[in-house]
């Protein structure tokens, strides 16, 4: 059996690394500290919002996969999406990361992809 990093530790690591790299990170909703799923809202300089979460990639391996609507027209649409997800899963973490090349950064930090 291998040890698994808790959701709270993963969230903390993501936020710390983003801040160290000059980006901005915030917890929008706290989930279960041990095993809650983590939904990421990625931005670049406050623009281009998109959602990702840990899942299984096309090769069957853990990966960071796209989630949510294909196109988000504004902040309200992003908020509506994660709020709906959270209403169905109170264990869900929602973390906003504003950093260049956010997908690659998050995947490397979370150890997927």
C-alpha positions in Angstrom: 0.0 0.0 0.0 1.4 3.4 -0.9 0.8 6.6 1.1 -1.5 9.1 -0.6 -1.1 12.9 -0.3 -4.2 14.4 1.3 -6.3 16.9 -0.5 -5.4 19.6 2.1 -1.7 19.0 1.6 -2.1 19.1 -2.2 -4.1 22.3 -2.1 -1.5 23.9 0.2 1.4 22.8 -2.1 -0.4 24.2 -5.2 -1.0 27.5 -3.5 2.6 27.8 -2.1 4.2 26.9 -5.5 2.0 29.4 -7.4 2.9 32.2 -5.0 6.6 31.3 -5.1 6.5 31.5 -8.9 4.9 35.0 -8.8 1.4 33.9 -9.6 -1.8 34.2 -7.5 -3.7 31.4 -5.9 -6.8 31.2 -3.7 -9.1 28.6 -2.2 -12.6 29.3 -3.4 -14.1 26.4 -1.5 -12.6 24.0 1.0 -13.5 20.4 0.7 -12.8 17.2 2.6 -9.2 17.6 4.0 -8.4 13.9 3.4 -9.9 12.8 0.2 -11.9 15.6 -1.4 -11.5 16.0 -5.2 -9.8 19.2 -6.4 -11.3 21.3 -9.1 -8.9 23.9 -10.5 -10.0 27.2 -12.1 -6.9 28.2 -14.2 -6.4 31.8 -15.4 -3.6 33.7 -17.1 -3.5 37.3 -16.0 -7.1 37.1 -15.0 -8.2 35.9 -18.4 -8.9 32.7 -20.3 -10.7 30.8 -17.5 -10.8 27.1 -17.7 -11.4 24.2 -15.3 -9.3 21.1 -14.8 -9.2 18.2 -12.4 -7.3 15.0 -11.7 -8.6 12.1 -13.8 -7.6 9.4 -16.1 -6.0 10.3 -19.4 -6.4 8.6 -22.8 -3.5 6.4 -22.0 -5.2 5.1 -18.8 -2.8 6.9 -16.6 -3.6 9.7 -14.0 -3.7 13.1 -15.8 -5.0 16.6 -15.5 -8.2 16.6 -17.5 -10.4 19.4 -18.8 -13.7 19.9 -16.9 -16.6 22.1 -17.2 -17.9 24.2 -20.2 -15.7 24.4 -23.3 -16.0 28.2 -23.1 -16.6 30.5 -20.2 -17.8 33.9 -21.2 -17.3 35.7 -17.9 -16.5 35.3 -14.1 -20.2 34.7 -13.4 -20.3 31.6 -15.7 -17.2 30.2 -14.0 -18.7 30.8 -10.5 -22.0 29.2 -11.6 -20.2 26.1 -12.8 -18.1 25.5 -9.7 -21.1 26.4 -7.4 -23.2 23.7 -9.1 -20.5 21.2 -8.8 -20.0 22.0 -5.1 -23.8 21.8 -4.4 -23.6 18.2 -5.5 -20.3 17.4 -3.8 -19.6 19.2 -0.5 -16.2 17.4 -0.3 -15.0 19.2 -3.5 -12.1 21.7 -3.2 -12.2 24.6 -5.7 -8.8 26.4 -6.2 -8.1 29.3 -8.5 -4.6 29.5 -9.9 -3.6 32.5 -12.0 -0.2 31.7 -13.5 1.3 31.3 -17.0 1.0 27.8 -18.5 -1.3 26.8 -15.6 -2.1 23.3 -17.0 1.5 22.2 -17.1 2.3 23.9 -13.8 -0.7 22.2 -12.0 0.0 18.8 -13.6 3.7 18.9 -12.4 2.7 20.0 -8.9 0.0 17.3 -8.6 2.2 14.6 -10.0 0.0 13.7 -13.0 0.5 13.8 -16.8 
